[in-house]
Amino acid sequence: MRQLDYFFNPKSVAIIGASHKPEKLGYVIFTNFLGNISERKVYPVNPDTTPILGQKVYRSILQIPDDIDLAVIIIPAKVVPKILKDCVTKEVKAVIIVSGGFSETGEEGKKLEIKLKHIIEGSQTRVMGPNCLGVFDPYTKVDSLFLPRDRLKRPRLGNIGYISQSGSVGSTIIDWLAEEHVGISKFISYENGMDVNECDLIEYLADDKRTKVITVFLEGVIDGKRFIKVSKKASKKKPIIILKGGRSITGARAVASHTGALAGSTKIYSAVFKQTGLIETRSWEELFDCAEAFSTQPLPKGDRIVIVTDGGGFGVLATDWCERQGLQLPEPSEELKKKIRKHIPAYGSLHNPIDLTGDVTSERYKIIMEECLKSKEYDGIIAITLFQVPTLNSDIVDVIGDMKKFNKPILCCSAGGDFSQKISKALERKGIPVFETPQRVVKAMAALVEYKRWLSKS
Amino acid sequence: MRQLDYFFNPKSVAIIGASHKPEKLGYVIFTNFLGNISERKVYPVNPDTTPILGQKVYRSILQIPDDIDLAVIIIPAKVVPKILKDCVTKEVKAVIIVSGGFSETGEEGKKLEIKLKHIIEGSQTRVMGPNCLGVFDPYTKVDSLFLPRDRLKRPRLGNIGYISQSGSVGSTIIDWLAEEHVGISKFISYENGMDVNECDLIEYLADDKRTKVITVFLEGVIDGKRFIKVSKKASKKKPIIILKGGRSITGARAVASHTGALAGSTKIYSAVFKQTGLIETRSWEELFDCAEAFSTQPLPKGDRIVIVTDGGGFGVLATDWCERQGLQLPEPSEELKKKIRKHIPAYGSLHNPIDLTGDVTSERYKIIMEECLKSKEYDGIIAITLFQVPTLNSDIVDVIGDMKKFNKPILCCSAGGDFSQKISKALERKGIPVFETPQRVVKAMAALVEYKRWLSKS
């Protein structure tokens, strides 16, 4: 077992600061663990030893008659050093410090955090946080998020690993992913990163079998040299997509009062990401758009993309973004045109985008897409599928889903109301992601191409 | 009555190509008009005079015993010239040609379109299209969209005017707006623009009392000089937000086979938009994000923005985008800090972003936002309201809605699942738009600031 495993699959957990009051964070976290895995023992710790939900409460972690793999600490900052000492004495393997009030608050807090560092020095105890949400693992049901489940849903099982330096960015997106039915392998919010930091976590997820793609929201890096080394190695194993907060000067100042990290120069960061094969995005939407593409699609062999569309204007917008993102849109060869010409009406277009027009049928999508995928002319397809046209039946879902057999990336773009969204969801259940705007679908395809290039170069 | 009024509020309508078969476009369009306004007469025209849905069918428009304000033509391209001649003879005021097969298909089609132009020369008949969707007006219920309502919803009454050169971009967004409960004043898809074009429509909406903000999706401009003149004048009356398709070289080629327009140089277009006070956006999401802001908010006096947030990471991301968009984020003055300090916990932040932290209450939002709005230090607020935090009650909707009394723009940012979306919707019903990402909320605020600057300059 690797040391960080204890954060994600502990046999025994102590909740230090487990509360009797349902509105308290310590109550939410305790109930997250309660009875979700029968083999796991959960011990509430609180100076008030009145039972919580019928469970015996311990005055101190030292009194628990069992080894503890994971302790979650949610108590006022000033008491944390004493409690962390107890954890070290107890030889706890992993500690998540949820409590805030450390380096993010200024000089006093910084001193307190350094004190914590000294406490664990030389011990076997690893610490996540402080000032963090900790871990959510849908496979092992570890869940130290203090946000109640009726307010913040948890995503389903999946293969996207998600590391966030920010709890708010982390948890908000977790809720959004759950709503969008996107699955994850692990979520980690490590915030101040006094011990376990982005380098440890990238390294860990790079070797995690359940994780196919790693997403990172980063505000600053503590050890630049190690970050470069770790990222370079990890990005050869699987794609790593990154969003950097604090890119602007005022943003960097905001980072300082948020996690206490040094945001550093934007240009340096972008250069480092490029050099180490990390895929940089500009918003959290883009971060997870790209993640969905990697999560579900094979890598393209090259950058030759074909756009098929039933809406000319959407085709035009996608074309604009392909050029911006450096994707090639070669015209179909005369041979390919000959094959598809008779299936496209005269008012359509045989160029690239191939315009199937607003009276498209599922059959037309099928023939054109199959011919393009079978040909050696294209490495991937962007299919714009505006489902509102009256001639399109719901068998379009099976038609496009079936294209996966060609083992080339297929990404769809569609938008609209109820009717359209229902078909999009069905398509996503078949493993074809659907994006709302041309900009977003193109960026996701470009990420696949960029990563393939990186792998070929390195 | 201005001439274009007949497109939007006709007393009598002929549907030429009204069909007996429910799957046909001509049937959908006919039923859109049927019985929705009792004072309006609707006449189906078809060589097969079997009644449609009990309505008498006319062999030709010339046989209708009534004046016709609006004719909608949905018949094969080659028959259109003859029918348009009939319309001119009948002195029809406004004609929407839905049929495709004209300049968008190449040389032959171009000739046919020129023929149409000659037919209406010197007459009082104005033509929209060909190859277009035509008009949807939620106030007068004119609806020539051939997309069935169970597939494509229609938006509610509102004050956003929407001109689209593309039917697919137009209709897809119409469906999306309906889903998002965003109201519009008028929607027009004019596509090939052989007669009525973007200039006529911008001019018309600039004087339309129900339209507060104009949105335009444009692929190319036919008369550049007039466009500049019209835009300059119109943008002094109300904000005009624009998305240009075919900005790239390959995109321009795609435009040619879509609407037959010349896409022109990107740089020239962007320069023209700037010079005429048009607000340019990069995606259709941005287009309507900005429109929602103008639709609901007063203009800011200047560019001094304050961000209040309950999530540090979201605050950092918003800060980055403010700098990119040229918005100022001044620190609160010592005087203002003194007023708000005691309401923010020590682990929060009194800089800008003001970090209210994850244990924020509605009361805290109320006090801080009110102090900021009352002060003379800020021209607008970006409120990041991550509703998942356990301490926040649903009265946050009333608290923020109530801030409108200060007459400064307030835009919110929130994301997540069910719970969070429900509160966002409630807030939007109070007239405060909520955006999913920091990038989007900042762009919308920047558009307000940009337009205010344009008004002050010109």
Contacts between the chains, C-beta under 8 A, distances in Angstrom:
chain1	res1	chain2	res2	distance
A	23	B	390	6.6
A	23	B	391	7.9
A	25	B	390	7.2
A	28	B	390	6.8
A	100	B	347	4.7
A	100	B	357	7.7
A	101	B	346	7.1
A	101	B	347	5.1
A	104	B	312	7.7
A	104	B	347	6.6
A	105	B	346	6.0
A	105	B	347	5.0
A	109	B	347	7.8
A	131	B	347	7.8
A	146	B	390	7.2
A	147	B	388	5.1
A	147	B	389	7.0
A	147	B	390	6.6
A	148	B	390	5.7
A	150	B	419	6.6
A	151	B	387	7.2
A	151	B	388	4.5
A	151	B	389	7.8
A	151	B	390	6.7
A	151	B	419	4.9
A	151	B	420	7.5
A	152	B	388	4.2
A	152	B	416	6.8
A	152	B	417	7.1
A	152	B	419	7.4
A	152	B	420	8.0
A	153	B	417	4.4
A	153	B	418	7.1
A	153	B	419	7.9
A	164	B	313	7.4
A	165	B	313	7.2
A	166	B	311	7.2
A	166	B	312	6.1
A	166	B	313	2.5
A	166	B	314	7.7
A	166	B	316	7.3
A	167	B	311	7.4
A	167	B	312	7.8
A	167	B	313	7.1
A	167	B	358	6.9
A	168	B	309	7.8
A	168	B	310	7.2
A	168	B	311	2.4
A	168	B	312	6.1
A	168	B	313	4.8
A	168	B	314	5.2
A	168	B	358	6.9
A	168	B	386	5.6
A	169	B	311	6.9
A	169	B	313	3.6
A	169	B	314	6.2
A	169	B	317	7.2
A	170	B	313	7.5
A	171	B	386	7.8
A	171	B	388	6.3
A	172	B	311	6.8
A	172	B	314	7.1
A	172	B	386	5.3
A	172	B	388	6.8
A	172	B	414	8.0
A	172	B	415	5.1
A	172	B	416	5.4
A	172	B	420	7.9
A	173	B	415	7.4
A	175	B	388	5.9
A	175	B	415	7.4
A	175	B	416	3.6
A	175	B	417	4.4
A	175	B	419	7.9
A	175	B	420	6.3
A	176	B	415	5.2
A	176	B	416	5.4
A	176	B	417	6.6
A	176	B	436	8.0
A	178	B	417	5.4
A	179	B	416	6.9
A	179	B	417	3.8
A	179	B	418	6.6
A	179	B	421	7.5
A	217	B	313	6.8
A	219	B	313	7.1
A	219	B	316	6.3
A	245	B	313	6.0
A	245	B	316	4.1
A	245	B	317	5.3
A	245	B	320	6.7
A	246	B	316	5.2
A	246	B	319	7.7
A	246	B	320	6.8
A	247	B	320	4.7
A	248	B	319	6.2
A	248	B	320	4.5
A	248	B	322	7.6
A	248	B	323	3.5
A	248	B	324	6.8
A	249	B	323	6.6
A	250	B	319	5.1
A	250	B	322	7.0
A	250	B	323	5.5
A	250	B	329	5.4
A	250	B	352	8.0
A	251	B	316	5.4
A	251	B	317	7.7
A	251	B	319	4.0
A	251	B	320	4.0
A	251	B	323	6.5
A	253	B	319	7.9
A	253	B	351	6.8
A	254	B	312	7.6
A	254	B	315	5.7
A	254	B	316	4.7
A	254	B	319	4.6
A	254	B	349	7.7
A	254	B	351	7.0
A	254	B	353	5.5
A	255	B	316	5.4
A	257	B	312	7.7
A	257	B	349	4.2
A	257	B	351	5.8
A	257	B	355	6.8
A	258	B	312	3.5
A	258	B	313	6.7
A	258	B	315	6.9
A	258	B	316	5.9
A	258	B	349	7.4
A	258	B	355	6.9
A	259	B	312	7.1
A	282	B	439	7.0
A	283	B	317	7.6
A	283	B	437	5.2
A	283	B	438	7.5
A	283	B	439	4.6
A	284	B	317	7.5
A	284	B	437	6.2
A	285	B	436	7.2
A	285	B	437	5.5
A	285	B	439	7.9
A	309	B	168	7.8
A	310	B	168	7.2
A	311	B	166	7.2
A	311	B	167	7.4
A	311	B	168	2.4
A	311	B	169	7.0
A	311	B	172	6.8
A	312	B	104	7.7
A	312	B	166	6.2
A	312	B	167	7.8
A	312	B	168	6.1
A	312	B	254	7.6
A	312	B	257	7.7
A	312	B	258	3.5
A	312	B	259	7.1
A	313	B	164	7.4
A	313	B	165	7.2
A	313	B	166	2.5
A	313	B	167	7.1
A	313	B	168	4.7
A	313	B	169	3.7
A	313	B	170	7.5
A	313	B	217	6.8
A	313	B	219	7.2
A	313	B	245	6.0
A	313	B	258	6.7
A	314	B	166	7.6
A	314	B	168	5.2
A	314	B	169	6.2
A	314	B	172	7.1
A	315	B	254	5.6
A	315	B	258	7.0
A	316	B	166	7.3
A	316	B	219	6.3
A	316	B	245	4.1
A	316	B	246	5.2
A	316	B	251	5.5
A	316	B	254	4.7
A	316	B	255	5.4
A	316	B	258	5.8
A	317	B	169	7.2
A	317	B	245	5.2
A	317	B	251	7.7
A	317	B	283	7.6
A	317	B	284	7.5
A	319	B	246	7.7
A	319	B	248	6.2
A	319	B	250	5.1
A	319	B	251	4.1
A	319	B	253	7.9
A	319	B	254	4.6
A	320	B	245	6.6
A	320	B	246	6.8
A	320	B	247	4.7
A	320	B	248	4.5
A	320	B	251	4.0
A	322	B	248	7.6
A	322	B	250	7.1
A	323	B	248	3.5
A	323	B	249	6.6
A	323	B	250	5.5
A	323	B	251	6.5
A	324	B	248	6.8
A	329	B	250	5.4
A	346	B	101	7.1
A	346	B	105	6.0
A	347	B	100	4.7
A	347	B	101	5.1
A	347	B	104	6.6
A	347	B	105	5.0
A	347	B	109	7.8
A	347	B	131	7.8
A	349	B	254	7.8
A	349	B	257	4.2
A	349	B	258	7.4
A	351	B	253	6.7
A	351	B	254	7.0
A	351	B	257	5.8
A	352	B	250	7.9
A	353	B	254	5.6
A	355	B	257	6.8
A	355	B	258	6.9
A	357	B	100	7.7
A	358	B	167	6.9
A	358	B	168	6.9
A	386	B	168	5.6
A	386	B	171	7.8
A	386	B	172	5.4
A	387	B	151	7.2
A	388	B	147	5.1
A	388	B	151	4.6
A	388	B	152	4.2
A	388	B	171	6.3
A	388	B	172	6.8
A	388	B	175	6.0
A	389	B	147	7.0
A	389	B	151	7.8
A	390	B	23	6.6
A	390	B	25	7.2
A	390	B	28	6.8
A	390	B	146	7.2
A	390	B	147	6.6
A	390	B	148	5.7
A	390	B	151	6.8
A	391	B	23	7.9
A	415	B	172	5.1
A	415	B	173	7.4
A	415	B	175	7.4
A	415	B	176	5.2
A	416	B	152	6.8
A	416	B	172	5.5
A	416	B	175	3.6
A	416	B	176	5.4
A	416	B	179	6.9
A	417	B	152	7.1
A	417	B	153	4.5
A	417	B	175	4.5
A	417	B	176	6.6
A	417	B	178	5.4
A	417	B	179	3.8
A	418	B	153	7.1
A	418	B	179	6.6
A	419	B	150	6.6
A	419	B	151	4.9
A	419	B	152	7.4
A	419	B	153	7.9
A	419	B	175	7.9
A	420	B	151	7.5
A	420	B	172	7.9
A	420	B	175	6.3
A	421	B	179	7.5
A	436	B	176	8.0
A	436	B	285	7.2
A	437	B	283	5.2
A	437	B	284	6.2
A	437	B	285	5.5
A	438	B	283	7.4
A	439	B	282	7.0
A	439	B	283	4.6
A	439	B	285	7.9
